[in-house]
Each structure stands twice: as structure tokens, then as C-alpha cells.
Amino acid sequence: MAGFYAMNVTQKDIALRLNVSASLVSRALAGTAEEIGASPETIRRIREEAGKLNYRPSAAALALRGMPTKTIGLVIKDFDDPFFGHMVREFQRLARGQGYSLIMTGCDSKDVPSMDMVSLMKYEPDGLVLCGSDFEPGGLEVFIGHGLPVVQLGMGAKRKGIVTVSMDQARGMELLVDHLLKFGHEDIGYIGDSNESNLRRESVLADVMKRHGLKIRKEWFLRVDGADAGYSGMKQLLALGSKALPTALVLADDVFAIAALRACHEAGLRVPADISLAGVDDIPFAHMAIPALTTVRQPIEEMAKAAFEMLVSNGQNGKRTDLVVEPRLVIRESCGQRKQG
């Protein structure tokens, strides 16, 4: 309808078009118009007109009546990481399928993350999703204090009011190490950074390797910070000389791994003929790398669905509890038989 947009349509607009009172429109849409003697035909006309105008009640009005606003807030840890784009896309699909809206914000600092509380609270969200591990943005206590459900997609410190949905890190590293062992790799290295999530992944990998009786060599376990950490970390490793390199390398995530692939290419090191590389996450373009990247897939679809259902149910199906989901090894081209000699 010309001149009207869903975001501008009010109950008063509907009342003016039908020449009825705004209070009658309110009751008809709330299902209480019959209590004051409104005819079924009038109620039908009001609801039909609301549908034509694509009327949506404001979140504030719904919240005042104690009703769900069908709005969920997303707080993204790092917009630069393509892994989170995959996460947001999955939430958007789930929300649309059930008539929910998403309000999204990011953190303005990686050191002291805080979220745009004004934008989020204006829409009276039914709950909040923290997309990423090991971060608690400023303002979170406002949500928890109001009893709103908060779900973290990723690992984090145990805190009352926050439920986590995360991948089984130990299982993921176990799958990867088993795969490398099948190719004869016993000299395995790691490149990550000082991000808490990646430090945990490094520790888990080391534990898995020890259980398999594999030696941990400090010079092969690197922590490099910065936007190009995977690339510069691989350069540092290459500086050891071809005879002193591990035969296989696990990278903190797929972005690290793809950057390391470039460093290997520039140095004339063949993957996987000279060294095998593997990542974590299975970001959407991991299969486009040359060679295509072997990686541990975080089951984002399953994780997002679980988090979404926790928020939508608001505890109706029982107490919300932390959930750990099973990863899957995606075998592609970047890992191969250990080079002899």
C-alpha cells in the first residue's frame, strides 16, 4: 500500500481507515474485543486491515503487556572473522523461520569489549546471544539482572545467568591428531595467538599429543599476535630451515591456516607434499583454498539451533544447561603422507 511502511503503521492508522476507535483496534488485535460486544465482522475487518498494512506491534508495547517481543539481540565478538558471518547467517535463517527479528551489535574494543546497550534495550529483546568465546561485553549485567536469558555460542567463564553452547575441543583435536598419525606424522606443530580461545586450543592439542606419546617441541608451538598472525607465524617457522620443520602443522583456525598456506607457497614449500596443514572451524571458503583445507568443523547449524531454542522456550522445556556438541573432521587436500627422509 502506497505511503505506508510496516515500521510506521500504528493502531491509530488502522482505526482511522476503518472509522473505529483505536481502543477497539487494540482489543481486536489482542483478542478481547468480544468482551465489549464487538461483532465478529468488525473484528475480522480490523484484523484483515492490519494484515494488509503489515502492522506489527511495537516491542515496547508488547513488553509492557508482558508478551514476547519476538526480538533477539546478537553481540558479535569480531566482525572481521568470517566464522561469525556464518553464525549470523544461521541465526537469521532460524529467526525468519519463526517470525523473529534480530538486533545486532559488535564490540568496540577487543581489550575491554562493550556493547551498544541503548540500541539493544530500545527493542526490548527476549534474550541475548554472545557470538564468540571468552568475552563478556560491558552492560551484560543489565540483561542478567532483568532475568533475560543469555546464551554464549562458544566457551566462557562460568557465570550465573549465562548458558554456553560450544564445540567439544578435545574431541576435535583428537580427530585431527588421529588423522595426522594415519599419514605417519609424529612431528606436529601449532601456530596460534594469545587469544584465550586459541590458548585453550593449544593446550588441548598438547594434551592430546601427550596421550599419544608425541613429543611437544617448544620451537614448533608458536604464539603470534596481529592481523596476519598465521602468515607471520609460518614465516617464523620457516626461518628454522626445511630440515628443522615439523611434518604437520595445526593452525588455531582456518584464517590462520589459509594465511600459512600463502607463506608456504611463497617459500616454495609444497602442501601437503612437504608439510601438512590443518585448521579449525570450516569457514565457508576453506574448501576454496589451494590446496583445499582439511579442518575440524564447528557444527554451527546445530549450535545456533540449540541456542535459538533455549531463548525461544525461555526455560519452558526445563532448566537451560550448558551444551557441548560433537565436531566433525572435514578431510580435504592439505594433509597427506609424511615426507620421507
C-alpha positions in Angstrom: 0.0 0.0 0.0 1.4 3.4 -1.1 2.5 5.7 1.7 2.6 3.1 4.4 5.5 1.1 5.7 5.3 -1.6 8.3 7.6 0.3 10.7 5.2 3.3 10.6 1.8 1.7 10.8 0.1 2.1 14.2 -3.2 1.0 15.6 -4.4 4.6 15.2 -3.8 4.3 11.4 -5.9 1.2 11.3 -8.7 2.9 13.3 -8.7 5.9 11.0 -9.0 3.8 7.9 -11.9 1.8 9.3 -13.6 4.7 11.2 -13.4 2.9 14.5 -11.8 3.8 17.8 -8.1 3.0 18.5 -9.1 1.2 21.7 -11.4 -1.2 19.7 -8.5 -1.9 17.3 -6.2 -2.7 20.3 -8.8 -5.1 21.7 -9.5 -6.7 18.4 -5.8 -7.4 17.8 -5.4 -8.6 21.4 -8.3 -11.0 21.2 -10.5 -9.2 23.8 -12.9 -7.2 21.6 -15.8 -9.7 22.0 -15.8 -8.9 25.7 -17.1 -5.4 24.9 -19.7 -6.6 22.4 -17.7 -6.1 19.1 -19.2 -8.1 16.3 -17.2 -10.9 14.6 -17.4 -9.0 11.3 -15.9 -5.9 12.8 -13.1 -7.9 14.4 -12.5 -9.6 11.1 -12.3 -6.3 9.2 -9.8 -4.9 11.8 -7.5 -8.0 11.6 -7.7 -8.1 7.8 -6.8 -4.4 7.6 -3.8 -4.9 10.0 -2.6 -7.8 7.7 -2.9 -5.6 4.6 -0.9 -2.9 6.2 1.7 -5.4 7.5 1.1 -4.0 11.0 3.5 -5.1 13.7 3.0 -4.2 17.4 6.0 -2.3 18.8 8.4 -4.1 21.0 7.8 -1.7 23.8 4.0 -2.2 23.7 4.4 -6.0 23.8 6.9 -5.8 26.7 4.5 -3.6 28.7 1.9 -6.3 28.3 4.4 -8.9 29.4 4.4 -10.5 26.0 7.4 -11.7 24.0 8.7 -9.1 21.5 10.0 -11.9 19.2 13.3 -10.0 19.0 16.7 -11.4 19.8 19.9 -9.5 20.4 23.2 -10.7 18.9 26.5 -9.4 20.1 29.4 -10.3 17.7 32.9 -10.7 19.1 34.7 -10.0 15.9 33.1 -8.8 12.6 36.4 -9.4 10.8 36.3 -13.1 11.4 34.3 -14.9 8.6 33.4 -17.6 11.1 31.0 -15.2 12.8 29.4 -14.3 9.4 28.4 -18.0 9.1 27.0 -17.9 12.6 24.9 -14.7 12.0 23.5 -16.2 8.7 22.3 -19.3 10.5 20.6 -17.2 13.2 19.0 -15.1 10.6 17.6 -18.2 8.9 16.2 -19.6 12.2 14.7 -16.2 13.2 12.9 -15.7 9.9 11.5 -19.2 10.0 9.8 -18.4 13.3 8.9 -14.8 12.8 11.6 -13.3 15.0 13.7 -10.2 14.4 17.4 -9.8 15.1 19.1 -6.8 16.6 22.9 -6.9 16.1 25.8 -5.1 17.6 29.5 -5.7 17.9 32.1 -4.9 20.5 34.0 -1.7 20.1 37.2 -3.0 21.8 38.8 -6.4 21.9 40.6 -5.4 25.2 37.6 -4.0 27.0 34.6 -5.1 25.0 31.3 -3.3 25.5 28.0 -3.5 23.6 25.6 -0.8 22.4 23.1 -1.2 25.3 20.9 1.7 24.1 20.3 0.1 20.7 19.6 -3.3 22.2 17.3 -2.3 25.0 15.3 0.0 22.8 13.9 -3.1 21.1 13.1 -4.9 24.3 14.8 -8.2 23.2 13.5 -11.5 24.6 17.1 -12.7 25.0 20.7 -12.2 24.1 23.3 -14.3 22.2 27.0 -13.7 22.7 28.7 -14.9 19.5 32.2 -15.9 20.4 34.2 -17.5 23.2 35.8 -15.8 26.2 34.3 -12.4 26.1 31.8 -10.7 28.4 30.9 -7.3 27.0 30.1 -4.4 29.3 26.4 -4.0 30.0 25.8 -7.7 30.2 24.8 -7.4 33.9 21.8 -5.4 32.8 20.3 -8.3 30.8 21.1 -10.8 33.5 19.7 -8.5 36.2 16.4 -8.3 34.3 16.2 -12.1 34.2 16.6 -12.2 30.4 18.2 -15.4 29.0 21.7 -15.1 27.8 23.4 -17.8 25.7 27.0 -17.8 24.7 28.0 -19.5 21.4 31.4 -20.6 22.5 33.2 -21.2 25.7 33.5 -18.8 28.6 34.0 -18.5 32.3 31.2 -20.0 34.4 28.8 -17.2 35.3 25.3 -17.2 36.7 22.8 -16.2 34.1 24.8 -17.3 31.1 24.4 -20.7 29.4 27.1 -21.8 26.8 26.8 -23.9 23.6 30.2 -24.9 22.5 32.2 -27.5 20.5 34.0 -30.4 22.2 37.5 -29.0 21.7 39.2 -32.2 23.0 37.3 -34.3 20.5 38.1 -32.0 17.7 41.9 -32.2 18.4 41.7 -35.9 18.9 40.1 -36.3 15.4 42.8 -34.2 13.9 45.8 -35.9 15.6 44.4 -39.3 14.7 44.1 -38.2 11.1 47.7 -37.0 11.0 49.0 -40.1 12.7 47.4 -42.2 9.9 49.7 -40.4 7.5 52.7 -41.1 9.6 53.1 -37.6 11.2 54.6 -37.6 14.7 56.3 -34.2 14.4 53.4 -31.9 14.8 53.5 -28.1 15.4 50.9 -25.4 16.2 50.5 -21.7 15.3 48.0 -19.6 17.3 48.0 -16.4 19.3 47.4 -15.1 22.8 43.6 -15.0 22.4 42.2 -17.0 25.3 40.2 -19.3 23.0 43.3 -20.2 21.0 45.4 -20.7 24.1 42.9 -23.2 25.2 43.0 -24.9 21.8 46.8 -25.0 22.0 46.7 -26.6 25.5 44.1 -29.2 24.4 46.2 -30.1 21.3 49.3 -30.6 23.5 47.3 -32.8 25.9 46.1 -35.0 23.1 49.6 -35.3 21.6 51.0 -36.3 25.0 48.3 -39.0 25.3 49.6 -40.4 22.0 53.2 -40.3 23.2 54.1 -37.5 20.9 56.9 -35.0 21.8 56.0 -31.3 22.3 58.7 -29.1 20.9 58.5 -25.5 22.0 60.0 -24.1 18.9 57.1 -25.7 16.9 54.4 -24.2 19.1 54.2 -20.5 18.2 52.0 -17.7 19.5 52.0 -14.7 17.2 49.6 -11.8 17.6 48.4 -9.4 14.9 46.1 -9.4 11.8 48.4 -11.5 9.8 49.4 -13.9 12.6 49.0 -17.1 10.5 51.3 -15.7 7.8 54.0 -14.2 10.1 53.9 -17.3 12.3 54.6 -19.5 9.4 57.4 -17.2 8.3 59.0 -17.6 11.7 58.7 -21.4 11.5 60.2 -21.4 8.0 63.2 -19.5 9.3 64.2 -22.6 11.2 65.1 -24.2 7.9 63.5 -27.0 6.0 65.3 -29.7 7.9 64.1 -28.4 11.3 60.4 -28.1 10.4 57.6 -30.3 11.8 56.0 -32.5 9.2 52.5 -31.4 10.1 51.0 -28.2 11.5 47.7 -27.5 13.2 46.6 -23.8 13.0 44.4 -22.1 15.5 41.6 -21.6 12.9 41.1 -21.6 9.2 42.0 -18.0 8.7 45.4 -18.8 10.3 45.7 -21.9 8.1 44.9 -20.1 4.8 47.5 -17.4 5.7 50.1 -20.1 6.4 49.3 -21.7 3.1 50.3 -18.5 1.4 53.6 -18.3 3.3 54.4 -21.8 2.3 53.6 -21.1 -1.3 55.9 -18.0 -1.3 58.7 -20.1 0.2 58.3 -22.9 -2.4 57.1 -25.4 0.3 54.6 -27.8 -1.1 51.4 -28.6 0.8 50.9 -31.5 1.6 54.0 -33.0 -0.2 56.5 -31.2 2.1 54.3 -30.3 5.1 50.7 -31.0 6.0 48.4 -28.1 7.3 45.0 -28.3 9.0 42.7 -25.7 10.5 39.6 -25.4 12.7 36.1 -24.0 12.0 35.5 -25.0 8.4 34.7 -21.4 7.3 32.7 -21.1 4.1 35.7 -20.7 1.8 38.0 -23.2 3.4 37.2 -25.6 0.5 38.4 -22.8 -1.9 42.0 -22.7 -0.6 44.7 -24.3 -2.7 45.0 -27.0 -1.7 41.5 -27.3 -0.1 41.8 -27.1 3.6 41.4 -30.1 5.9 39.7 -28.8 9.1 37.7 -29.5 12.2 34.1 -28.3 11.5 32.3 -26.5 14.3 28.7 -27.6 13.8 27.3 -24.0 13.6 23.9 -25.1 12.4 23.4 -27.4 15.4 24.9 -24.9 17.9 22.8 -22.0 16.6 19.6 -24.1 16.6 20.2 -25.1 20.2 20.9 -21.5 21.3 17.8 -20.2 19.5 15.6 -22.8 21.0 16.9 -22.0 24.5 15.9 -18.4 24.0 12.6 -19.0 22.4 11.5 -21.6 25.0 12.7 -19.3 27.8 13.2 -22.3 30.0 9.7 -23.7 29.4 11.1 -27.1 28.5 13.2 -27.4 31.6 16.2 -25.6 33.1 18.7 -24.4 30.5 22.0 -26.1 30.8 25.4 -25.8 29.1 25.6 -27.9 25.9 28.7 -29.4 24.3 28.3 -30.5 20.7 30.4 -33.0 18.6 32.7 -31.6 15.9 33.4 -33.3 12.6 36.7 -33.8 10.7 36.4 -32.5 7.1 39.1 -34.2 5.1 40.3 -32.3 2.0 43.7 -31.9 0.3 46.0 -30.1 2.7 47.1 -33.2 4.7 49.0 -36.1 3.2 51.6 -38.8 3.7 54.6 -37.8 5.8 57.6 -36.9 3.6 60.3 -39.5 3.8 63.9 -38.5 4.5 
